[in-house]
Amino acid sequence: MKTTVNLQIPLETLTDAICSLNLEHKRQLLDILEQKIFEEEEKNYKDDDETIAEIEAIRVEYKAGDYLTLDEYLAKNSEQSS
């Protein structure tokens, strides 16, 4: 049987507790938070007409070969910065 405890902790107290953690525990907490945020965003995500149109436009460009690889993009930007 799984027991659930709901706590009301002031944000300042929670922040202080997080700051007191060592680096490894902060990274573990970050992984947990990122996963929970991702799950919530996925649950609430709905494609609107604008998003669907943007995705389709990108697919068309990709099929036409009208894209840069990440390495090409980085090289192009580093040349422009120089």
MARBA-3410 file (N, C-alpha, C, O; in Angstrom, 1 decimal):
82
0.8,-1.2,0.0,0.0,0.0,0.0,0.9,1.2,0.0,1.8,1.3,0.8 ~ 0.6,2.2,-0.9,1.4,3.4,-1.0,0.7,4.5,-0.2,-0.5,4.8,-0.3 ~ 1.5,5.1,0.7,1.1,6.2,1.5,1.5,7.5,0.9,2.7,7.7,0.5 ~ 0.6,8.5,0.8,0.9,9.8,0.3,0.8,10.8,1.4,-0.2,10.8,2.2 ~ 1.7,11.7,1.4,1.7,12.8,2.4,1.8,14.1,1.6,2.7,14.3,0.8
0.8,15.0,1.9,0.9,16.3,1.3,1.3,17.3,2.3,0.7,17.4,3.4 ~ 2.3,18.0,2.0,2.9,19.0,2.9,2.7,20.4,2.4,2.8,20.6,1.1 ~ 2.4,21.4,3.2,2.4,22.8,2.8,3.7,23.4,3.3,3.8,23.7,4.5 ~ 4.6,23.6,2.4,5.9,24.2,2.8,6.1,25.5,2.1,5.9,25.6,0.9 ~ 6.3,26.6,2.9,6.6,27.9,2.2,7.7,27.8,1.2,8.7,27.1,1.5
7.6,28.5,0.1,8.6,28.4,-0.9,9.9,28.8,-0.4,10.9,28.2,-0.8 ~ 10.0,29.8,0.5,11.3,30.2,1.0,12.0,29.1,1.8,13.2,28.9,1.7 ~ 11.2,28.3,2.6,11.8,27.2,3.3,12.2,26.1,2.3,13.3,25.5,2.5 ~ 11.5,25.9,1.3,11.8,24.9,0.3,13.1,25.3,-0.4,14.0,24.5,-0.6 ~ 13.2,26.6,-0.8,14.4,27.1,-1.4,15.6,27.0,-0.5,16.7,26.6,-1.0
15.5,27.3,0.7,16.6,27.1,1.7,17.0,25.7,1.8,18.2,25.4,1.8 ~ 16.1,24.7,1.8,16.4,23.3,1.9,17.1,22.9,0.6,18.1,22.1,0.7 ~ 16.7,23.3,-0.5,17.4,23.0,-1.8,18.8,23.5,-1.8,19.7,22.8,-2.2 ~ 19.0,24.7,-1.4,20.3,25.4,-1.4,21.3,24.6,-0.4,22.5,24.6,-0.7 ~ 20.7,23.9,0.6,21.6,23.2,1.5,22.0,21.9,1.0,22.9,21.2,1.5
21.4,21.4,-0.1,21.8,20.1,-0.7,23.2,20.2,-1.4,23.6,21.2,-1.8 ~ 23.8,19.0,-1.4,25.1,18.9,-2.1,24.8,18.8,-3.6,23.7,18.6,-4.0 ~ 25.8,19.0,-4.4,25.7,19.1,-5.9,25.0,17.8,-6.4,24.1,17.9,-7.3 ~ 25.3,16.7,-6.0,24.8,15.4,-6.5,23.2,15.4,-6.2,22.5,15.0,-7.1 ~ 22.8,15.8,-5.0,21.4,15.8,-4.7,20.7,16.9,-5.5,19.5,16.7,-5.8
21.3,18.0,-5.7,20.7,19.0,-6.5,20.4,18.5,-7.9,19.4,18.8,-8.5 ~ 21.4,17.8,-8.5,21.2,17.2,-9.8,20.1,16.2,-9.9,19.3,16.1,-10.8 ~ 20.0,15.4,-8.8,18.9,14.4,-8.7,17.6,15.1,-8.7,16.6,14.7,-9.4 ~ 17.5,16.2,-7.9,16.3,16.9,-7.8,15.9,17.6,-9.1,14.8,17.6,-9.5 ~ 16.9,18.1,-9.8,16.7,18.7,-11.1,16.2,17.7,-12.1,15.2,18.0,-12.9
16.7,16.5,-12.1,16.2,15.4,-13.0,14.8,15.1,-12.7,14.0,15.0,-13.6 ~ 14.4,15.0,-11.4,13.0,14.7,-11.0,12.1,15.9,-11.5,11.1,15.6,-12.0 ~ 12.5,17.1,-11.2,11.7,18.3,-11.6,11.5,18.3,-13.1,10.4,18.6,-13.6 ~ 12.6,18.1,-13.9,12.5,18.2,-15.3,11.5,17.1,-15.8,10.7,17.4,-16.7 ~ 11.6,15.9,-15.3,10.7,14.8,-15.7,9.3,15.2,-15.4,8.4,14.9,-16.2
9.0,15.7,-14.2,7.6,16.0,-13.8,7.1,17.2,-14.6,5.9,17.1,-15.0 ~ 7.9,18.1,-14.9,7.5,19.2,-15.8,7.2,18.7,-17.2,6.1,19.1,-17.8 ~ 8.0,17.8,-17.7,7.8,17.2,-19.0,6.5,16.5,-19.0,5.7,16.6,-20.0 ~ 6.2,15.7,-18.0,5.0,14.9,-17.9,3.7,15.8,-17.9,2.8,15.6,-18.6 ~ 3.8,16.9,-17.1,2.7,17.9,-17.0,2.5,18.6,-18.4,1.3,18.7,-18.8
3.6,19.0,-19.0,3.4,19.7,-20.3,2.9,18.7,-21.4,2.0,19.1,-22.2 ~ 3.3,17.5,-21.3,2.8,16.5,-22.3,1.3,16.3,-22.1,0.5,16.2,-23.0 ~ 0.9,16.2,-20.8,-0.5,15.9,-20.5,-1.4,17.1,-20.9,-2.5,16.9,-21.3 ~ -0.9,18.3,-20.8,-1.7,19.5,-21.1,-1.5,20.0,-22.6,-2.1,21.0,-23.0 ~ -0.6,19.4,-23.3,-0.2,19.9,-24.7,-1.3,19.6,-25.7,-1.9,18.5,-25.7
-1.7,20.6,-26.4,-2.7,20.4,-27.5,-2.1,21.1,-28.7,-1.7,22.3,-28.6 ~ -2.1,20.4,-29.8,-1.7,21.1,-31.1,-2.8,22.1,-31.5,-3.9,21.7,-31.7 ~ -2.4,23.3,-31.7,-3.3,24.3,-32.2,-3.0,24.4,-33.7,-2.0,23.8,-34.2 ~ -3.8,25.1,-34.4,-3.7,25.2,-35.9,-2.4,25.8,-36.3,-1.7,25.4,-37.3 ~ -1.9,26.8,-35.5,-0.6,27.4,-35.9,0.5,26.4,-35.7,1.4,26.4,-36.5
0.5,25.7,-34.6,1.6,24.7,-34.4,1.6,23.6,-35.5,2.7,23.3,-36.0 ~ 0.4,23.1,-35.8,0.3,22.1,-36.8,0.9,22.7,-38.2,1.6,22.0,-38.9 ~ 0.5,23.9,-38.5,1.0,24.5,-39.8,2.5,24.7,-39.8,3.2,24.4,-40.8 ~ 3.1,25.1,-38.6,4.5,25.2,-38.5,5.3,23.9,-38.7,6.3,23.8,-39.4 ~ 4.7,22.9,-38.0,5.3,21.5,-38.1,5.3,21.0,-39.6,6.3,20.5,-40.1
4.2,21.2,-40.2,4.0,20.8,-41.6,5.0,21.6,-42.5,5.6,21.0,-43.4 ~ 5.2,22.9,-42.3,6.1,23.7,-43.1,7.5,23.2,-42.9,8.3,23.1,-43.9 ~ 7.9,22.8,-41.7,9.2,22.3,-41.4,9.4,21.0,-42.1,10.5,20.7,-42.6 ~ 8.4,20.1,-42.1,8.5,18.8,-42.8,8.7,19.0,-44.3,9.5,18.3,-44.9 ~ 8.0,19.9,-44.9,8.2,20.2,-46.3,9.6,20.7,-46.6,10.2,20.2,-47.5
10.1,21.6,-45.8,11.5,22.1,-46.0,12.5,21.0,-45.8,13.4,20.9,-46.6 ~ 12.3,20.1,-44.8,13.2,19.0,-44.6,13.2,18.1,-45.8,14.3,17.6,-46.3 ~ 12.0,17.7,-46.3,11.9,16.8,-47.4,12.6,17.4,-48.7,13.2,16.7,-49.5 ~ 12.5,18.7,-48.8,13.1,19.4,-49.9,14.6,19.6,-49.8,15.3,20.0,-50.7 ~ 15.2,19.2,-48.6,16.6,19.3,-48.3,17.0,20.7,-47.9,18.1,21.1,-47.9
16.0,21.5,-47.6,16.2,22.9,-47.2,16.4,23.1,-45.7,15.6,23.6,-45.0 ~ 17.6,22.6,-45.3,17.9,22.6,-43.8,19.4,22.6,-43.7,20.1,22.2,-44.6 ~ 19.8,22.9,-42.5,21.2,22.8,-42.1,21.4,21.8,-41.0,20.5,21.7,-40.1 ~ 22.5,21.0,-41.0,22.8,20.2,-39.9,23.2,21.1,-38.8,23.6,22.3,-39.0 ~ 23.3,20.6,-37.6,23.7,21.4,-36.4,25.2,21.8,-36.6,25.5,23.0,-36.3
26.0,20.9,-37.1,27.4,21.3,-37.4,27.5,22.4,-38.4,28.3,23.4,-38.3 ~ 26.7,22.4,-39.5,26.7,23.4,-40.5,26.2,24.7,-39.9,26.8,25.8,-40.2 ~ 25.2,24.7,-39.1,24.6,25.9,-38.4,25.7,26.5,-37.5,25.9,27.7,-37.6 ~ 26.3,25.7,-36.7,27.4,26.2,-35.8,28.5,26.8,-36.6,29.1,27.9,-36.2 ~ 29.0,26.1,-37.6,30.1,26.7,-38.4,29.7,28.0,-39.1,30.5,28.9,-39.1
28.5,28.1,-39.6,28.0,29.3,-40.2,28.0,30.5,-39.2,28.4,31.6,-39.5 ~ 27.5,30.2,-38.0,27.4,31.2,-37.0,28.8,31.6,-36.5,29.0,32.8,-36.2 ~ 29.7,30.7,-36.4,31.0,31.0,-35.9,31.8,31.9,-37.0,32.6,32.8,-36.6 ~ 31.5,31.7,-38.3,32.1,32.5,-39.3,31.5,33.9,-39.3,32.3,34.9,-39.4 ~ 30.2,34.1,-39.0,29.6,35.4,-38.9,30.1,36.1,-37.7,30.1,37.4,-37.7
30.4,35.4,-36.6,30.9,36.1,-35.4,32.3,36.6,-35.5,32.8,37.5,-34.8 ~ 33.1,35.9,-36.4,34.5,36.3,-36.6,34.7,37.5,-37.3,35.9,38.0,-37.5
END
